[in-house]
Every structure is written in C-alpha cells, then in structure tokens.
Amino acid sequence: MVGVTAASFGGATYGIAFENSQIDVIDVEIPVTGLPATVDGFQIALISDTHSGPFMSRTTMEKVVRMANDLRPDITLVTGDFVNSRLHEVFPFAEAFSGLNAPHGVYGVLGNHDFYTGQVEAVAKEVEECGITLLRDREIAVHHNGGSFSLAGIDDAGSLTSARGRIARAYEENLVAGPRILMSHRPYYLRAAHEARVALMLSGHTHGGQVVLGRFGKTTLAPAAIASGYVWGNYRFESTRLYVNRGIGTVGLPIRLNCAPEITRIILRQSADPDGTA
C-alpha cells in the first residue's frame, strides 16, 4: 500500500509540475470534402478548455495567446469552457485573450462549464468584448482567396436531441454553398454533424483524457474514454471528419498524465475524392 501510494503521489506531482506547464503545438492536415482549391492550405489555430480559475493563471493564458499568435493562422477558433464554474473567472480570461488575433478573426462557442456559472449571458458578454465572436447556433461565411467555406458553432448541447436542434438552427439560413466546418464543444455528436452535411467538426471537452494510461492507435486508455469514444485526435464517420483538441486546462485536480495541454494548427486540404476518403 505504501508503494502504491508513493507511486500515485509521484505521478500526481509529475502531472502538476511538468505536464501542466508544457503546451504542445500539434500540426494536423485534414482533407475537407468540397474545399475550393484557393482555400487549400488555409490554417486554423484551435484552442479549447482554458478553464480560467484557481488552477489556470493569467500568465499561462497569456502564454497560450502568444503561442497561438506566433503560428500566424488565418483564423483562430476557441471551442468553449472559457471558465471553470464561476463568473469572476471570466475577467482574467478576457484580459489575457484580448490579445488573440488572426486575419480572418477569432471565433468561439460556449462549453458546459460556461453554463455551470449560472450566468452564461454575462460570461458570453465578457468573452465577446475581449474580441472572440461567439457563434451561438449560427453560421457565417469565411472568404479566402476567392473561395469560401461555412463556419458554424453551437452552444453546448447536453444531449443528441439538443445537438440536432442546435445544428439545425445554425444552418437554417443555409448561407454558404461551400463545405461546412462546425464548432461543437462536445465531440459526441459526430453523426448528427454528418446528418447536417458537415465536412469537419472541431471539438474539445475531453481534455484528451487528462489522465491517460496509454494510447493504442485511436484507443485511449483513460477514464474519459468511458463517456466518449472520441477522446483526442482525428476521427471520422463516413465523409464527416472530427478533430478533438486536448485543451489547455484541467477539471478536478490540476493533473495531466501522458496528456499535455494542446494548441492545434489545422491545415485544411482539398479532399482527393468527392466523398472525403482521401
């Protein structure tokens, strides 16, 4: 028992002291069905799950902003959980993230912890005032080099029925003829995104497992895998692709094991096949 306790404490100490301070930049090329040739190579910086709060300092958040800006992306997306659970946590977040910028703008969606505050409209107001445009069940057109694609986002959805309803509202005006990219805080709704003809869904929420015992191919050995088959990285359902970001912050204890915080640089590529198989 002493040995197990010591090993557990040592692992937790490592997780707090090292993996929380290391932030990985992951480069991913993703084929997108119907992407115009002129948009091939478009770069997205993806950030998620900051969890501003007692275990997320303004200094770390400012570091995240510097790292994302240094990537010089075409657009920056933030997929929710700006705060941990309290309204006052949004103020240091907003101060740090006011420096985030990209030529095509900075967009985001609300996560479940933003709703846990019980004052989600106040959280949303501060997030928008710091320069992040929230896509709350709505769609915009992104124009680049003469081509375009659809970017939409939905508020956090706690069920498949809710997700389907929010996705339907986001696309009810059908603004863009080009491929659809959807931000959804939770990654669970890949099939619902496919039903709405989404080419690529971008999510967070899982923290990549946060405490990971091992990874074999796309199988992640972590408690989070019990709740979702989509824990971290690339997934696909037929022609719809999904990328799940590991996030920046933590939930519960401030521990990450085998799962460093992540900023993703996503490079959009034309799909070689009309059904997105390559």
C-alpha contacts under 8 A as a table, 3 or more apart, distances in Angstrom:
res1	aa1	res2	aa2	distance
1	M	4	V	5.16
1	M	5	T	6.04
2	V	5	T	5.14
2	V	6	A	6.06
3	G	6	A	5.14
3	G	7	A	6.13
4	V	7	A	5.10
4	V	8	S	6.06
5	T	8	S	5.08
5	T	9	F	6.10
6	A	9	F	5.11
6	A	10	G	5.99
7	A	10	G	5.01
7	A	11	G	6.07
8	S	11	G	5.13
8	S	12	A	6.16
9	F	12	A	5.06
9	F	13	T	6.07
10	G	13	T	5.09
10	G	14	Y	6.19
11	G	14	Y	5.10
11	G	15	G	6.15
11	G	257	L	7.51
12	A	15	G	4.97
12	A	16	I	6.22
12	A	255	I	6.19
12	A	256	R	7.94
12	A	257	L	7.79
13	T	16	I	5.21
13	T	17	A	5.94
14	Y	17	A	5.23
14	Y	18	F	5.61
14	Y	19	E	7.08
14	Y	257	L	7.79
15	G	18	F	5.75
15	G	19	E	5.18
15	G	20	N	6.48
15	G	254	P	7.87
15	G	255	I	4.86
15	G	256	R	4.74
15	G	257	L	5.20
16	I	19	E	6.44
16	I	20	N	5.65
16	I	21	S	7.98
16	I	254	P	6.05
16	I	255	I	5.00
16	I	256	R	6.71
17	A	20	N	6.47
17	A	21	S	6.88
18	F	21	S	5.41
18	F	22	Q	6.36
19	E	22	Q	5.15
19	E	23	I	7.76
19	E	255	I	7.92
19	E	256	R	5.90
19	E	257	L	6.76
19	E	258	N	7.65
19	E	259	C	7.17
19	E	260	A	5.06
19	E	261	P	7.39
20	N	23	I	7.45
20	N	249	G	7.94
20	N	254	P	7.73
20	N	255	I	7.05
20	N	256	R	6.29
20	N	260	A	6.39
20	N	261	P	6.64
22	Q	260	A	6.19
22	Q	261	P	6.74
23	I	248	I	7.69
23	I	260	A	6.08
23	I	261	P	4.84
23	I	262	E	5.50
23	I	263	I	7.17
24	D	260	A	6.49
24	D	261	P	6.10
24	D	262	E	4.79
24	D	263	I	6.24
25	V	262	E	5.87
25	V	263	I	4.94
25	V	264	T	5.66
25	V	265	R	7.02
26	I	262	E	6.90
26	I	263	I	6.36
26	I	264	T	4.77
26	I	265	R	6.03
27	D	264	T	6.04
27	D	265	R	4.85
27	D	266	I	6.07
27	D	267	I	7.59
28	V	264	T	7.27
28	V	265	R	6.25
28	V	266	I	4.93
28	V	267	I	6.14
29	E	266	I	5.81
29	E	267	I	4.65
29	E	268	L	6.00
29	E	269	R	6.59
30	I	266	I	6.96
30	I	267	I	6.25
30	I	268	L	5.29
30	I	269	R	5.77
31	P	268	L	6.10
31	P	269	R	4.52
31	P	270	Q	5.36
31	P	271	S	4.60
31	P	272	A	7.81
31	P	276	G	6.77
31	P	278	A	6.53
32	V	35	L	5.58
32	V	179	P	7.43
32	V	199	A	5.98
32	V	200	L	6.78
32	V	241	R	7.96
32	V	268	L	6.51
32	V	269	R	5.97
32	V	270	Q	5.58
32	V	271	S	5.24
32	V	276	G	6.41
33	T	179	P	6.63
33	T	199	A	5.93
33	T	239	S	7.33
33	T	270	Q	6.72
33	T	271	S	5.22
33	T	273	D	7.58
33	T	274	P	6.15
33	T	275	D	6.44
33	T	276	G	4.84
34	G	178	G	6.69
34	G	179	P	5.50
34	G	270	Q	7.04
34	G	271	S	7.03
34	G	274	P	6.98
35	L	39	V	6.60
35	L	40	D	6.96
35	L	149	F	7.29
35	L	178	G	6.98
35	L	179	P	5.99
35	L	269	R	7.18
35	L	270	Q	5.21
35	L	271	S	7.14
36	P	39	V	5.38
36	P	40	D	6.70
36	P	147	G	5.81
36	P	148	S	7.17
36	P	178	G	7.78
36	P	270	Q	6.92
37	A	40	D	5.24
37	A	147	G	7.70
37	A	270	Q	6.57
38	T	144	H	7.25
38	T	145	N	5.61
38	T	146	G	6.61
38	T	147	G	5.69
39	V	42	F	5.56
39	V	144	H	6.13
39	V	145	N	6.62
39	V	147	G	5.97
39	V	148	S	7.18
39	V	268	L	7.60
39	V	269	R	7.88
40	D	268	L	5.85
40	D	269	R	4.84
40	D	270	Q	5.70
41	G	267	I	5.51
41	G	268	L	5.32
41	G	269	R	5.80
42	F	73	P	7.98
42	F	74	D	6.39
42	F	267	I	5.69
42	F	268	L	5.35
42	F	269	R	7.70
43	Q	73	P	5.07
43	Q	74	D	5.21
43	Q	75	I	6.74
43	Q	265	R	6.63
43	Q	266	I	5.61
43	Q	267	I	4.61
43	Q	268	L	6.41
44	I	73	P	5.45
44	I	74	D	6.04
44	I	75	I	5.14
44	I	76	T	5.59
44	I	77	L	7.06
44	I	264	T	7.83
44	I	265	R	5.64
44	I	266	I	4.97
44	I	267	I	6.44
44	I	268	L	7.95
45	A	68	A	6.34
45	A	71	L	7.46
45	A	73	P	5.72
45	A	74	D	7.93
45	A	75	I	6.45
45	A	76	T	4.63
45	A	77	L	6.17
45	A	263	I	6.96
45	A	264	T	5.68
45	A	265	R	4.72
45	A	266	I	6.39
46	L	76	T	6.04
46	L	77	L	4.99
46	L	78	V	5.98
46	L	79	T	7.63
46	L	245	N	7.39
46	L	263	I	5.89
46	L	264	T	4.97
46	L	265	R	6.37
46	L	266	I	7.33
47	I	50	T	7.87
47	I	76	T	7.79
47	I	77	L	6.25
47	I	78	V	4.74
47	I	79	T	6.50
47	I	245	N	7.21
47	I	247	G	6.48
47	I	248	I	7.41
47	I	262	E	7.39
47	I	263	I	5.38
47	I	264	T	6.80
48	S	78	V	5.27
48	S	79	T	4.82
48	S	80	G	5.82
48	S	81	D	7.05
48	S	82	F	7.87
48	S	203	S	7.68
48	S	204	G	5.58
48	S	205	H	7.52
48	S	245	N	6.55
48	S	246	R	7.40
48	S	247	G	4.55
48	S	248	I	6.33
48	S	263	I	7.97
49	D	79	T	7.02
49	D	80	G	5.76
49	D	81	D	4.66
49	D	82	F	6.10
49	D	83	V	7.96
49	D	204	G	6.63
49	D	205	H	6.43
49	D	207	H	7.30
49	D	247	G	4.76
49	D	248	I	5.61
49	D	249	G	5.74
49	D	250	T	7.78
50	T	56	M	7.49
50	T	61	M	7.60
50	T	80	G	7.83
50	T	81	D	6.20
50	T	82	F	5.25
50	T	83	V	6.72
50	T	247	G	6.60
50	T	248	I	4.94
50	T	249	G	4.73
50	T	250	T	7.89
51	H	56	M	6.62
51	H	81	D	5.68
51	H	82	F	5.26
51	H	83	V	4.26
51	H	84	N	4.50
51	H	113	H	7.97
51	H	248	I	7.58
51	H	249	G	5.17
51	H	250	T	6.71
51	H	251	V	7.70
52	S	55	F	7.40
52	S	56	M	5.11
52	S	57	S	7.11
52	S	58	R	7.94
52	S	82	F	6.11
52	S	83	V	4.45
52	S	84	N	5.78
52	S	89	E	5.60
52	S	90	V	6.73
52	S	92	P	7.35
52	S	93	F	5.96
52	S	249	G	7.52
53	G	56	M	5.28
53	G	57	S	7.29
53	G	83	V	6.33
53	G	84	N	5.63
53	G	85	S	7.93
53	G	86	R	7.93
53	G	89	E	5.33
54	P	57	S	7.35
55	F	249	G	7.79
55	F	250	T	7.73
55	F	254	P	6.31
56	M	60	T	6.76
56	M	61	M	7.35
56	M	249	G	6.54
57	S	60	T	5.32
57	S	61	M	6.45
58	R	61	M	4.98
58	R	62	E	6.07
58	R	92	P	5.93
58	R	93	F	6.85
58	R	96	A	6.19
59	T	62	E	5.14
59	T	63	K	6.28
59	T	96	A	7.97
60	T	63	K	4.96
60	T	64	V	6.33
61	M	64	V	5.02
61	M	65	V	6.36
61	M	93	F	7.09
61	M	96	A	5.92
61	M	97	F	7.17
62	E	65	V	5.04
62	E	66	R	6.26
62	E	96	A	5.10
62	E	97	F	6.91
63	K	66	R	5.11
63	K	67	M	6.15
64	V	67	M	5.16
64	V	68	A	6.12
64	V	263	I	7.84
65	V	68	A	5.19
65	V	69	N	6.09
65	V	96	A	7.35
65	V	97	F	6.26
65	V	99	G	6.67
65	V	100	L	5.53
66	R	69	N	5.19
66	R	70	D	6.02
66	R	100	L	7.72
67	M	70	D	5.09
67	M	71	L	6.63
68	A	71	L	5.40
68	A	72	R	7.31
68	A	73	P	7.76
68	A	76	T	7.94
68	A	100	L	7.57
68	A	263	I	7.08
69	N	72	R	5.42
69	N	73	P	7.20
69	N	100	L	6.47
69	N	101	N	6.49
69	N	102	A	7.26
71	L	265	R	7.53
72	R	102	A	7.00
73	P	76	T	6.62
73	P	102	A	6.17
73	P	103	P	7.76
73	P	265	R	7.59
74	D	102	A	5.74
74	D	103	P	5.54
74	D	104	H	5.73
74	D	105	G	7.89
75	I	101	N	8.00
75	I	102	A	5.13
75	I	103	P	6.33
75	I	104	H	4.95
75	I	105	G	5.49
75	I	106	V	6.10
76	T	101	N	7.23
76	T	102	A	6.16
76	T	104	H	7.97
76	T	105	G	6.58
76	T	106	V	4.77
76	T	107	Y	6.47
77	L	106	V	5.79
77	L	107	Y	4.97
77	L	108	G	5.47
78	V	106	V	7.71
78	V	107	Y	6.30
78	V	108	G	4.50
78	V	109	V	6.74
79	T	108	G	5.41
79	T	109	V	5.21
79	T	110	L	6.88
79	T	111	G	7.12
79	T	183	M	6.46
79	T	184	S	6.78
79	T	185	H	5.26
79	T	202	L	7.57
79	T	203	S	6.06
79	T	204	G	6.23
80	G	108	G	6.60
80	G	109	V	5.17
80	G	110	L	4.48
80	G	111	G	4.18
80	G	112	N	7.74
80	G	114	D	7.46
80	G	185	H	5.69
80	G	204	G	7.57
80	G	205	H	7.84
81	D	84	N	6.76
81	D	110	L	6.36
81	D	111	G	4.47
81	D	112	N	6.44
81	D	113	H	5.24
81	D	114	D	5.47
81	D	185	H	7.97
81	D	205	H	7.66
82	F	90	V	6.94
82	F	93	F	7.08
82	F	110	L	7.61
82	F	111	G	7.44
82	F	113	H	7.69
82	F	114	D	6.46
83	V	86	R	6.90
83	V	87	L	7.66
83	V	89	E	5.71
83	V	90	V	5.82
83	V	93	F	7.58
83	V	113	H	6.41
83	V	114	D	5.85
84	N	89	E	7.20
84	N	113	H	5.60
84	N	114	D	7.07
84	N	251	V	7.64
85	S	89	E	7.73
85	S	113	H	5.48
85	S	114	D	6.49
85	S	115	F	7.83
85	S	116	Y	5.35
85	S	117	T	4.76
86	R	89	E	5.69
86	R	90	V	7.78
86	R	116	Y	7.57
86	R	117	T	4.79
87	L	90	V	5.85
87	L	117	T	5.79
87	L	119	Q	6.68
87	L	122	A	7.45
87	L	123	V	6.37
88	H	91	F	5.89
89	E	92	P	6.28
89	E	93	F	6.82
90	V	93	F	4.99
90	V	94	A	5.99
90	V	123	V	6.28
90	V	126	E	6.90
90	V	127	V	7.42
91	F	94	A	5.12
91	F	95	E	6.23
91	F	126	E	7.22
92	P	95	E	5.06
92	P	96	A	6.14
93	F	96	A	5.27
93	F	97	F	5.93
94	A	97	F	5.18
94	A	98	S	5.79
94	A	126	E	6.43
94	A	127	V	5.93
94	A	129	E	7.84
94	A	130	C	5.25
95	E	98	S	5.50
95	E	99	G	7.94
95	E	130	C	7.01
96	A	99	G	6.47
97	F	100	L	5.33
97	F	130	C	6.62
97	F	131	G	7.87
98	S	130	C	4.56
98	S	131	G	5.88
100	L	106	V	7.33
100	L	131	G	7.66
101	N	105	G	6.37
101	N	106	V	6.26
102	A	105	G	5.00
102	A	106	V	6.39
104	H	142	V	7.49
105	G	132	I	7.98
106	V	131	G	6.96
106	V	132	I	5.15
106	V	133	T	6.29
107	Y	132	I	5.14
107	Y	133	T	4.63
107	Y	134	L	5.66
107	Y	135	L	6.91
108	G	132	I	6.22
108	G	133	T	6.10
108	G	134	L	4.76
108	G	135	L	6.20
108	G	153	G	7.32
108	G	183	M	7.60
109	V	134	L	5.35
109	V	135	L	5.76
109	V	136	R	6.52
109	V	153	G	5.94
109	V	154	I	6.28
109	V	155	D	5.91
109	V	156	D	7.60
109	V	183	M	6.80
109	V	184	S	7.05
109	V	185	H	6.81
110	L	114	D	6.17
110	L	115	F	7.68
110	L	124	A	7.66
110	L	134	L	7.53
110	L	136	R	7.73
110	L	154	I	7.64
110	L	155	D	5.19
110	L	156	D	5.80
110	L	185	H	6.93
111	G	114	D	5.38
111	G	115	F	6.85
111	G	155	D	6.82
111	G	156	D	4.96
111	G	185	H	5.42
111	G	186	R	7.71
111	G	205	H	7.62
112	N	115	F	5.19
112	N	116	Y	6.31
112	N	156	D	5.63
112	N	157	A	7.90
112	N	185	H	7.85
113	H	116	Y	4.73
113	H	117	T	6.82
114	D	117	T	5.82
114	D	120	V	5.90
114	D	123	V	6.87
115	F	118	G	5.78
115	F	119	Q	6.90
115	F	120	V	5.10
116	Y	119	Q	7.87
116	Y	120	V	7.75
117	T	120	V	6.34
119	Q	122	A	5.52
119	Q	123	V	6.50
120	V	123	V	4.94
120	V	124	A	6.02
121	E	124	A	4.97
121	E	125	K	6.10
122	A	125	K	5.08
122	A	126	E	6.46
123	V	126	E	5.40
123	V	127	V	6.23
124	A	127	V	5.08
124	A	128	E	6.10
124	A	134	L	7.54
125	K	128	E	5.28
125	K	129	E	6.12
126	E	129	E	5.05
126	E	130	C	6.30
127	V	130	C	5.37
127	V	131	G	6.95
127	V	132	I	5.91
127	V	133	T	7.80
127	V	134	L	7.92
128	E	131	G	5.34
128	E	132	I	4.86
128	E	133	T	5.35
128	E	134	L	6.54
129	E	132	I	7.20
134	L	153	G	7.74
135	L	138	R	5.44
135	L	139	E	6.91
135	L	152	A	6.32
135	L	153	G	4.72
135	L	154	I	6.42
135	L	155	D	7.79
136	R	153	G	5.86
136	R	154	I	5.04
136	R	155	D	5.34
136	R	170	A	7.73
137	D	152	A	7.16
137	D	153	G	5.55
137	D	154	I	4.19
137	D	155	D	6.21
137	D	166	R	5.51
137	D	167	I	6.52
137	D	169	R	5.85
137	D	170	A	4.26
138	R	152	A	5.56
138	R	153	G	5.96
138	R	154	I	6.89
138	R	169	R	6.78
138	R	170	A	3.85
138	R	171	Y	6.67
139	E	150	S	6.66
139	E	151	L	5.63
139	E	152	A	4.03
139	E	153	G	6.69
139	E	170	A	5.54
139	E	171	Y	6.30
139	E	175	L	7.21
140	I	150	S	5.95
140	I	151	L	5.39
140	I	152	A	6.21
140	I	175	L	7.13
140	I	176	V	7.79
141	A	148	S	6.66
141	A	149	F	5.95
141	A	150	S	4.85
141	A	151	L	6.15
141	A	175	L	7.03
141	A	176	V	6.07
142	V	148	S	5.40
142	V	149	F	5.46
142	V	150	S	6.18
142	V	151	L	6.75
143	H	146	G	6.57
143	H	147	G	5.72
143	H	148	S	4.30
143	H	149	F	6.81
144	H	147	G	5.26
144	H	148	S	5.88
148	S	176	V	7.76
148	S	178	G	6.00
149	F	176	V	6.61
149	F	177	A	7.47
149	F	178	G	4.61
149	F	179	P	5.15
149	F	180	R	6.19
149	F	181	I	7.47
150	S	175	L	7.64
150	S	176	V	5.57
150	S	177	A	7.73
150	S	178	G	6.20
150	S	179	P	5.96
150	S	180	R	4.64
150	S	181	I	5.89
151	L	180	R	6.16
151	L	181	I	4.93
151	L	182	L	5.91
151	L	183	M	7.76
152	A	170	A	6.45
152	A	171	Y	7.74
152	A	180	R	7.53
152	A	181	I	6.33
152	A	182	L	4.82
152	A	183	M	6.17
153	G	167	I	7.99
153	G	170	A	7.01
153	G	182	L	5.50
153	G	183	M	4.50
153	G	184	S	6.10
154	I	157	A	7.69
154	I	163	A	7.89
154	I	166	R	6.00
154	I	167	I	6.55
154	I	170	A	6.95
154	I	182	L	7.90
154	I	183	M	6.53
154	I	184	S	5.68
154	I	185	H	7.88
155	D	166	R	7.44
155	D	184	S	7.25
155	D	185	H	7.59
156	D	163	A	7.99
156	D	184	S	6.87
156	D	185	H	5.87
156	D	186	R	6.94
157	A	160	L	7.47
157	A	162	S	5.54
157	A	163	A	5.10
157	A	166	R	7.71
157	A	186	R	7.40
158	G	162	S	6.58
158	G	163	A	7.36
159	S	162	S	5.18
159	S	163	A	6.14
160	L	163	A	4.98
160	L	164	R	6.11
160	L	189	Y	6.53
160	L	192	A	7.50
161	T	164	R	5.23
161	T	165	G	6.30
162	S	165	G	5.13
162	S	166	R	6.18
163	A	166	R	5.14
163	A	167	I	6.03
163	A	189	Y	6.89
163	A	192	A	7.33
164	R	167	I	5.17
164	R	168	A	6.08
164	R	192	A	5.96
164	R	193	A	7.94
165	G	168	A	5.13
165	G	169	R	6.29
166	R	169	R	5.09
166	R	170	A	6.15
167	I	170	A	5.01
167	I	171	Y	6.44
167	I	193	A	7.38
167	I	196	A	7.31
168	A	171	Y	5.40
168	A	172	E	5.88
168	A	196	A	7.39
169	R	172	E	5.09
170	A	173	E	7.70
171	Y	174	N	5.11
171	Y	175	L	7.51
174	N	177	A	7.62
176	V	179	P	7.87
179	P	198	V	7.14
179	P	199	A	6.06
180	R	197	R	7.15
180	R	198	V	4.82
180	R	199	A	5.33
180	R	200	L	6.68
181	I	198	V	6.09
181	I	199	A	6.01
181	I	200	L	4.85
181	I	201	M	5.76
181	I	202	L	7.61
182	L	193	A	7.78
182	L	198	V	6.73
182	L	200	L	6.33
182	L	201	M	4.68
182	L	202	L	6.22
183	M	201	M	5.83
183	M	202	L	4.94
183	M	203	S	6.13
184	S	187	P	6.57
184	S	201	M	6.96
184	S	202	L	6.27
184	S	203	S	5.28
184	S	204	G	7.92
185	H	202	L	7.76
185	H	203	S	4.89
185	H	204	G	5.46
185	H	205	H	5.91
186	R	189	Y	7.26
186	R	203	S	5.76
186	R	204	G	6.09
186	R	205	H	5.40
186	R	206	T	7.74
187	P	190	L	6.50
187	P	201	M	7.98
187	P	202	L	7.57
187	P	203	S	5.26
187	P	204	G	6.70
187	P	205	H	7.34
187	P	230	Y	6.38
187	P	242	L	7.69
187	P	244	V	6.76
188	Y	228	S	6.59
188	Y	229	G	7.99
188	Y	230	Y	6.91
189	Y	192	A	5.21
189	Y	193	A	6.29
190	L	193	A	5.05
190	L	194	H	6.27
190	L	201	M	7.25
190	L	236	R	7.92
190	L	237	F	6.95
190	L	240	T	7.53
190	L	241	R	7.95
190	L	242	L	6.98
191	R	194	H	4.89
191	R	195	E	6.25
191	R	237	F	6.71
192	A	195	E	5.05
192	A	196	A	6.55
193	A	196	A	5.13
193	A	197	R	6.54
193	A	198	V	5.32
193	A	201	M	7.21
193	A	240	T	7.44
194	H	197	R	5.02
194	H	198	V	5.37
194	H	199	A	7.41
194	H	237	F	7.25
194	H	238	E	7.87
194	H	239	S	7.44
194	H	240	T	5.52
195	E	198	V	7.52
197	R	240	T	7.58
198	V	201	M	6.96
198	V	240	T	6.09
199	A	239	S	6.65
199	A	240	T	4.69
199	A	241	R	6.13
200	L	240	T	5.69
200	L	241	R	4.71
200	L	242	L	5.62
200	L	243	Y	7.77
201	M	240	T	7.54
201	M	241	R	6.23
201	M	242	L	4.70
201	M	243	Y	6.49
202	L	242	L	5.87
202	L	243	Y	5.15
202	L	244	V	6.20
202	L	245	N	7.80
203	S	242	L	7.57
203	S	243	Y	6.32
203	S	244	V	4.85
203	S	245	N	6.23
204	G	207	H	6.62
204	G	244	V	5.18
204	G	245	N	4.84
204	G	246	R	6.31
204	G	247	G	6.20
205	H	246	R	7.82
205	H	247	G	7.35
206	T	209	G	5.68
206	T	210	Q	7.50
206	T	224	A	6.48
206	T	231	V	5.75
206	T	232	W	7.47
206	T	244	V	7.96
206	T	246	R	6.74
206	T	247	G	7.82
207	H	210	Q	5.14
207	H	231	V	7.58
207	H	232	W	7.70
207	H	245	N	7.16
207	H	246	R	4.27
207	H	247	G	5.04
207	H	248	I	7.57
207	H	249	G	7.65
207	H	250	T	7.09
207	H	261	P	7.90
208	G	212	V	7.97
208	G	224	A	7.91
208	G	231	V	5.15
208	G	232	W	4.68
208	G	244	V	7.63
208	G	245	N	6.84
208	G	246	R	4.12
208	G	247	G	7.20
208	G	259	C	6.43
209	G	212	V	5.73
209	G	220	T	7.54
209	G	222	A	5.40
209	G	223	P	6.68
209	G	224	A	4.99
209	G	225	A	6.97
209	G	231	V	6.13
209	G	232	W	7.50
209	G	246	R	7.63
209	G	259	C	7.20
210	Q	222	A	7.74
210	Q	224	A	7.90
210	Q	246	R	7.78
210	Q	250	T	7.13
210	Q	255	I	7.14
210	Q	256	R	4.91
210	Q	257	L	6.36
210	Q	258	N	7.81
210	Q	259	C	5.71
210	Q	260	A	7.97
211	V	222	A	6.10
211	V	223	P	7.50
211	V	255	I	7.20
211	V	256	R	5.31
211	V	257	L	4.67
211	V	258	N	6.75
211	V	259	C	6.70
212	V	215	R	7.59
212	V	220	T	7.02
212	V	221	L	5.85
212	V	222	A	4.73
212	V	223	P	7.87
212	V	256	R	7.89
212	V	257	L	5.69
212	V	258	N	5.45
212	V	259	C	6.36
213	L	220	T	7.82
213	L	221	L	5.34
213	L	222	A	5.99
213	L	257	L	7.68
213	L	258	N	7.15
214	G	220	T	6.14
214	G	221	L	5.13
214	G	222	A	7.52
214	G	258	N	7.59
215	R	218	K	7.04
215	R	219	T	5.65
215	R	220	T	4.44
215	R	221	L	5.88
216	F	219	T	5.11
216	F	220	T	6.48
217	G	220	T	7.95
218	K	233	G	7.88
220	T	225	A	6.56
220	T	231	V	6.90
220	T	232	W	7.90
221	L	225	A	6.75
222	A	225	A	5.49
222	A	226	I	7.71
223	P	226	I	5.73
223	P	227	A	7.80
224	A	227	A	5.58
224	A	228	S	6.56
224	A	231	V	6.92
225	A	228	S	5.06
225	A	229	G	5.69
225	A	230	Y	7.35
225	A	231	V	6.23
226	I	229	G	7.42
228	S	231	V	6.46
230	Y	233	G	7.94
230	Y	235	Y	7.18
230	Y	244	V	7.10
231	V	244	V	6.62
231	V	246	R	7.98
232	W	243	Y	7.33
232	W	244	V	4.84
232	W	245	N	6.01
232	W	246	R	6.02
233	G	242	L	7.97
233	G	243	Y	5.30
233	G	244	V	5.02
233	G	245	N	6.53
234	N	241	R	7.33
234	N	242	L	5.79
234	N	243	Y	4.72
234	N	244	V	6.73
235	Y	241	R	5.89
235	Y	242	L	4.99
235	Y	243	Y	6.31
236	R	239	S	7.16
236	R	240	T	5.74
236	R	241	R	4.34
236	R	242	L	5.77
237	F	240	T	5.32
237	F	241	R	6.41
238	E	241	R	7.89
238	E	275	D	7.94
239	S	275	D	5.45
239	S	276	G	5.10
239	S	277	T	6.76
240	T	276	G	7.64
245	N	262	E	6.69
245	N	263	I	7.47
245	N	264	T	6.92
246	R	259	C	7.44
246	R	260	A	7.65
246	R	261	P	6.04
246	R	262	E	5.51
247	G	261	P	5.55
247	G	262	E	5.56
247	G	263	I	7.37
248	I	261	P	4.55
248	I	262	E	6.01
248	I	263	I	7.72
249	G	254	P	7.94
249	G	261	P	7.06
250	T	253	L	7.13
250	T	254	P	5.54
250	T	255	I	6.86
250	T	256	R	7.50
251	V	254	P	6.79
256	R	259	C	5.69
256	R	260	A	6.42
257	L	260	A	7.24
271	S	274	P	6.87
271	S	276	G	5.35
271	S	277	T	7.27
271	S	278	A	5.53
272	A	276	G	7.03
272	A	277	T	7.49
272	A	278	A	5.29
273	D	276	G	5.32
273	D	277	T	5.87
273	D	278	A	5.87
274	P	277	T	7.68
